[in-house]
Amino acid sequence: MLEGYEGFLPRNVYDVEKVPEIKKLDRDTQTSLLPDLLVFTQDMNWPVAPGILEILLTFPEEIVPHVQDVLSSNDDNWKWFLLHFLVINLPVESKVQFKDYLSKVAENPTKMELAEELDEIAKGILATLSL
């Protein structure tokens, strides 16, 4: 977490009052918060998650490396939420940056990726790239 930015972030997964405040911040400050905001998408059932997702989708290029970090982790449940709610809704120019990951999961999923049905959503996203 960036020093001095803690006050801008939701205090917990129920802190939906922070979302409108974050939306009012200047774009540079919002960009600095992206990695920390992404954490609130670990479960889209959390009350704060839909509002945070809305903010993240306004940064289609800037969010890519942070999402790639999660996709290279072992948190298959978080990957499911990111693919189903964030990546699929990004513009093609951003989605295409996940092509290698999506192709790997679609063609050769691990047991856990199969259990989370990541191969199916990966195939669906790949189809939207119309390559």
Phi, psi and chi 1 to 4 in degrees:
 res  aa     phi    psi   chi1   chi2   chi3   chi4
   1 MET       -  138.0 -178.1  178.4  -53.9      -
   2 LEU   -71.6  137.8  -73.0  171.6      -      -
   3 GLU   -60.1  129.9 -163.1   64.0   34.9      -
   4 GLY    88.5   -5.0      -      -      -      -
   5 TYR  -100.5   -4.7  -75.5   96.3      -      -
   6 GLU   -54.3  -37.5  -57.1   84.2   11.0      -
   7 GLY   -66.1  -19.9      -      -      -      -
   8 PHE   -83.8  -21.5  -64.9  128.6      -      -
   9 LEU   -86.3  152.0  -64.4  168.7      -      -
  10 PRO   -57.6  142.6  -23.6   33.5      -      -
  11 ARG   -75.1  -27.0  -68.9  179.6  -58.5  -80.0
  12 ASN  -161.2 -177.0   55.3   53.2      -      -
  13 VAL   -73.2   -6.9  -61.1      -      -      -
  14 TYR  -101.7   -3.9  -57.6  100.1      -      -
  15 ASP   -81.2   64.3 -168.5    4.2      -      -
  16 VAL   -69.9  -17.9  -66.9      -      -      -
  17 GLU   -65.4  -22.8  -67.1   80.5   24.3      -
  18 LYS   -72.8  -26.8  -84.7  -75.0 -165.9 -123.7
  19 VAL   -57.6  -50.3  173.2      -      -      -
  20 PRO   -62.1  -32.6  -14.9   21.8      -      -
  21 GLU   -66.5  -41.6  -67.0  176.9   32.3      -
  22 ILE   -63.7  -39.8  -64.3  167.0      -      -
  23 LYS   -63.3  -25.5  -72.7 -179.5  178.5  179.7
  24 LYS   -83.7  -13.8  -69.5  178.5 -170.0  169.4
  25 LEU   -68.1  155.5  -64.2  171.2      -      -
  26 ASP   -68.7  157.2   64.9   81.0      -      -
  27 ARG   -59.8  -37.9 -164.4  151.4  172.7   89.1
  28 ASP   -63.0  -41.9  -73.4  -16.3      -      -
  29 THR   -66.1  -43.8  -57.4      -      -      -
  30 GLN   -59.4  -42.6  -71.3  176.5  -27.2      -
  31 THR   -59.6  -40.3  -57.4      -      -      -
  32 SER   -63.6  -27.6  -58.9      -      -      -
  33 LEU   -86.3  -11.2  -63.1  175.0      -      -
  34 LEU   -49.7  -50.2  -69.4  178.1      -      -
  35 PRO   -60.5  -38.5  -12.9   20.0      -      -
  36 ASP   -73.2  -34.4  -65.2  -49.5      -      -
  37 LEU   -68.5  -36.2  -68.6  174.1      -      -
  38 LEU   -57.8  -32.1 -167.2   62.2      -      -
  39 VAL   -56.2  -31.0  170.6      -      -      -
  40 PHE   -78.2    4.9  -70.0   96.5      -      -
  41 THR  -104.6   11.4   64.1      -      -      -
  42 GLN   -63.1  -24.9  -71.8  177.9  -29.4      -
  43 ASP  -146.3  111.1 -172.8  -26.2      -      -
  44 MET   -72.3   -2.0  -71.2  -55.5  -63.1      -
  45 ASN   -83.4  -12.6  -63.5  -56.4      -      -
  46 TRP   -66.6  138.3  -68.6  -19.9      -      -
  47 PRO   -55.0  -35.8  -26.9   34.9      -      -
  48 VAL   -79.0  -19.5   76.0      -      -      -
  49 ALA   -59.4  -47.9      -      -      -      -
  50 PRO   -59.8  -39.5  -24.8   34.4      -      -
  51 GLY   -66.7  -39.4      -      -      -      -
  52 ILE   -66.0  -42.5  -63.3  -63.2      -      -
  53 LEU   -56.6  -43.4  178.0   67.8      -      -
  54 GLU   -56.9  -42.9 -155.2  175.9  -68.6      -
  55 ILE   -65.8  -47.4  -65.9  167.0      -      -
  56 LEU   -59.4  -36.3  -64.1  175.9      -      -
  57 LEU   -68.2  -13.3  -75.0  168.7      -      -
  58 THR   -85.7    1.6   65.7      -      -      -
  59 PHE  -125.8   59.3  -68.0   89.4      -      -
  60 PRO   -62.4  -31.0   21.4  -30.8      -      -
  61 GLU   -86.6  -45.1  -76.0  -59.5  -48.5      -
  62 GLU   -65.4  -28.3  -62.3   87.9  -16.8      -
  63 ILE   -79.5  -20.3 -161.2   66.2      -      -
  64 VAL   -51.9  -53.5  167.6      -      -      -
  65 PRO   -63.1  -32.1   14.0  -22.2      -      -
  66 HIS   -71.1  -38.8  -54.0  -62.7      -      -
  67 VAL   -68.2  -39.9  172.7      -      -      -
  68 GLN   -60.2  -35.8  -74.2  174.1  -31.1      -
  69 ASP   -60.0  -44.4  -73.2  -14.7      -      -
  70 VAL   -66.6  -42.2  176.0      -      -      -
  71 LEU   -65.5  -20.6  -65.0  179.0      -      -
  72 SER   -92.6    3.4   65.8      -      -      -
  73 SER   -89.4 -175.4   76.8      -      -      -
  74 ASN  -100.7    9.2  -68.2  -36.0      -      -
  75 ASP   -88.0   80.8 -166.8  -24.8      -      -
  76 ASP   -65.4  -29.5  -68.1  -42.2      -      -
  77 ASN   -66.4  -44.7 -168.2   47.1      -      -
  78 TRP   -64.2  -40.5 -169.5    3.1      -      -
  79 LYS   -57.4  -42.0  -68.4  177.2 -164.5  179.2
  80 TRP   -57.6  -48.7 -172.4   92.4      -      -
  81 PHE   -62.0  -43.8  -76.9  114.4      -      -
  82 LEU   -63.4  -43.2  -73.9 -179.9      -      -
  83 LEU   -67.0  -44.1  -67.0  178.6      -      -
  84 HIS   -72.8  -29.0  -88.9  -90.2      -      -
  85 PHE  -114.9  -31.9  -66.9   94.7      -      -
  86 LEU  -103.9  -63.3 -178.6   66.0      -      -
  87 VAL   -57.6  -45.3  174.5      -      -      -
  88 ILE   -61.6  -24.4 -160.5  160.7      -      -
  89 ASN   -97.2    2.6  -69.9  -53.8      -      -
  90 LEU   -79.6  155.6  -70.0  171.1      -      -
  91 PRO   -64.3  155.9    9.8  -13.2      -      -
  92 VAL   -52.9  -39.7  170.9      -      -      -
  93 GLU   -58.1  -32.7  -55.3   77.9   52.3      -
  94 SER   -84.7  -43.9  -64.5      -      -      -
  95 LYS   -57.5  -37.7  -85.9 -166.8  -91.2 -165.4
  96 VAL   -62.6  -22.8   75.5      -      -      -
  97 GLN   -70.5  -11.9  -63.7 -178.5   61.6      -
  98 PHE  -101.1    6.6  -61.0  104.2      -      -
  99 LYS   -55.8  -45.2 -175.3  177.2  178.7 -118.2
 100 ASP   -59.9  -48.0  -70.2  -14.9      -      -
 101 TYR   -61.5  -48.5  169.5   80.2      -      -
 102 LEU   -61.7  -41.8  -65.0  168.0      -      -
 103 SER   -63.7  -43.6  -63.3      -      -      -
 104 LYS   -60.5  -46.8  179.4 -176.1   78.4   67.9
 105 VAL   -69.9  -37.4  171.9      -      -      -
 106 ALA   -67.6  -37.7      -      -      -      -
 107 GLU   -94.1  -29.3  -65.3  163.1   16.3      -
 108 ASN  -145.5   63.4 -165.5   15.8      -      -
 109 PRO   -71.9  149.1   26.2  -32.4      -      -
 110 THR   -75.0  171.2   65.6      -      -      -
 111 LYS   -59.2  -41.1  -76.2 -177.6 -177.5  170.6
 112 MET   -69.2  -39.9  -76.3  -55.3  -63.1      -
 113 GLU   -63.5  -37.1  -71.6  166.9  -19.3      -
 114 LEU   -64.9  -43.3  -85.0  173.3      -      -
 115 ALA   -61.0  -35.9      -      -      -      -
 116 GLU   -87.5   -1.3  -70.0  -71.8  -18.6      -
 117 GLU    59.7   32.1  -61.6  178.8  -11.5      -
 118 LEU   -66.5  -28.7  -66.2 -179.6      -      -
 119 ASP   -63.8  -38.0   57.2  -39.6      -      -
 120 GLU   -68.1  -46.6  -65.6  -57.7  -41.8      -
 121 ILE   -67.9  -35.5 -175.4   65.1      -      -
 122 ALA   -61.1  -44.2      -      -      -      -
 123 LYS   -61.1  -41.3  -70.6  173.0 -170.8  169.9
 124 GLY   -63.6  -41.9      -      -      -      -
 125 ILE   -69.1  -42.0  -64.9  169.8      -      -
 126 LEU   -58.1  -38.1  -76.8  168.5      -      -
 127 ALA   -63.6  -28.7      -      -      -      -
 128 THR   -75.9  -14.1   68.7      -      -      -
 129 LEU   -81.5  -17.6  -60.9  180.0      -      -
 130 SER    38.6   58.5   58.4      -      -      -
 131 LEU   -90.7      -  -59.7  173.1      -      -
